[in-house]
């Protein structure tokens, strides 16, 4: 039996996804909530909302997300996340951990590849 998409089903979902990907930057990374606290509150308290580095920015709407404003590199995103972690530690004493698993070594060629 084959599913037939409804007028408000699959085709609408595809259209929404296409529109969303063109109209708004996608979140790139988030930091974990520490025990008994919310990462976004700590990030906001440290004055990091809207902070930028290269093409990366701490989201103004959801400050526990890092976004690519269009030209961010992996180094921009990782560096911004580290800036946020440092500022939160200095301001609140809480050390935030990355939500994502980072693979590779920033700024270095991958082993086995020509540089």
C-alpha positions as CSV (number, residue, x, y, z in Angstrom):
1,X,0.0,0.0,0.0
2,X,1.4,3.4,-1.0
3,X,0.9,6.5,1.1
4,X,-0.6,9.4,-0.8
5,X,0.5,12.8,0.5
6,X,-2.3,15.0,1.7
7,X,-2.5,18.6,0.5
8,X,-1.1,19.7,3.9
9,X,1.3,16.8,4.3
10,X,4.6,16.0,2.6
11,X,4.6,18.7,-0.1
12,X,3.9,21.4,2.5
13,X,6.7,20.1,4.7
14,X,9.1,20.2,1.8
15,X,8.1,23.8,1.0
16,X,8.5,24.9,4.6
17,X,11.9,23.3,4.8
18,X,13.0,25.0,1.5
19,X,11.8,28.4,2.7
20,X,13.3,28.1,6.1
21,X,16.7,27.2,4.7
22,X,16.7,30.3,2.5
23,X,15.3,32.8,5.0
24,X,17.1,32.1,8.3
25,X,20.5,31.0,9.3
26,X,20.6,27.5,10.8
27,X,21.9,26.9,14.4
28,X,25.4,25.5,14.3
29,X,26.1,24.5,17.9
30,X,24.8,24.6,21.4
31,X,26.3,24.3,24.9
32,X,25.0,21.9,27.5
33,X,22.9,22.9,30.4
34,X,25.0,22.4,33.6
35,X,23.4,20.7,36.6
36,X,20.8,23.0,38.2
37,X,21.2,25.8,35.7
38,X,20.3,26.8,32.1
39,X,23.1,27.5,29.7
40,X,21.2,30.3,28.0
41,X,20.8,32.2,31.3
42,X,24.5,31.9,32.0
43,X,25.4,33.0,28.5
44,X,23.0,36.0,28.7
45,X,24.3,37.0,32.2
46,X,27.9,36.9,30.8
47,X,26.8,39.5,28.1
48,X,27.3,37.1,25.2
49,X,23.9,37.5,23.4
50,X,24.7,38.8,19.9
51,X,28.5,38.3,20.3
52,X,30.3,37.8,17.0
53,X,33.5,36.3,15.8
54,X,34.1,36.3,12.0
55,X,30.9,35.1,10.4
56,X,29.6,33.4,13.6
57,X,27.2,34.9,16.0
58,X,25.6,34.0,19.3
59,X,21.9,34.0,18.5
60,X,19.9,37.0,19.7
61,X,16.8,34.9,20.0
62,X,18.2,31.7,21.5
63,X,21.6,32.6,23.0
64,X,22.6,29.1,23.6
65,X,22.9,28.6,19.8
66,X,25.7,29.7,17.6
67,X,24.7,30.7,14.1
68,X,26.5,31.1,10.8
69,X,25.6,34.5,9.4
70,X,26.7,33.5,6.0
71,X,30.5,33.3,5.9
72,X,31.5,31.6,9.2
73,X,34.3,29.1,9.2
74,X,34.5,26.1,11.6
75,X,37.3,28.1,13.4
76,X,34.9,31.1,13.7
77,X,32.2,28.9,15.3
78,X,34.6,27.0,17.6
79,X,36.4,30.1,18.6
80,X,33.1,31.9,19.4
81,X,32.0,28.9,21.5
82,X,35.3,29.0,23.4
83,X,34.9,32.8,23.9
84,X,31.4,32.2,25.3
85,X,32.7,29.4,27.6
86,X,35.5,31.6,28.9
87,X,33.2,34.6,29.5
88,X,30.7,32.4,31.3
89,X,33.4,30.9,33.5
90,X,34.8,34.4,34.3
91,X,31.4,35.8,35.1
92,X,29.6,33.0,36.9
93,X,32.3,30.4,37.8
94,X,30.4,27.8,35.8
95,X,32.2,25.9,33.1
96,X,29.9,25.1,30.2
97,X,30.6,22.0,28.1
98,X,30.0,21.6,24.4
99,X,26.7,19.9,23.4
100,X,28.2,18.7,20.1
101,X,31.1,16.4,19.6
102,X,33.9,18.1,17.7
103,X,35.9,16.0,15.3
104,X,39.4,16.8,14.1
105,X,41.9,19.4,15.2
106,X,41.1,23.1,14.4
107,X,43.4,24.8,12.0
108,X,45.4,21.7,11.2
109,X,45.2,19.5,8.0
110,X,43.6,16.1,8.4
111,X,46.1,13.3,8.7
112,X,46.7,11.7,5.3
113,X,45.6,14.8,3.3
114,X,47.9,17.1,1.4
115,X,48.2,20.6,2.9
